[in-house]
């Protein structure tokens, strides 16, 4: 569910209603600014809730919970580093390297876009939480 699209649509519709309710352009502008402020505060609160969940997971005493996200990232790093030997394979046997790359591309294309979005959110959340920890000098 795309909540940001809904929020933007609601703000757009509400802005048109404000224009009709406030004939004075200055009053309408103030009302729209207040509406935008309210929307931003809601988004900030939502971000704070997400970050608190990520930080709670990172600080968990349960080894699986606290290590799941970094372990997933290590798997992705290994996949990226696999490009190095693929370069050598391509130099030695270009046809085989092309077949491996086509198969790998098909495998990656089979992963739903929601999973890619989840990975992106997890990666950004993890790196954001670690940056915050490092800024606070937490080990």
ABEGO torsion letter per residue (X at the ends): XBAAAAAAAAAAAAAAAAAAABABAAAAAAAAAAAAAAAAAAAAAAAAAAAAAAAAAAABABAAAAAAAAAAAAAAAAAAAAAAAAAAAAAABAAAAAAAAAAAAAAAAABBAAAAAAAAAAAAAAAAAAAAAAAAGBX
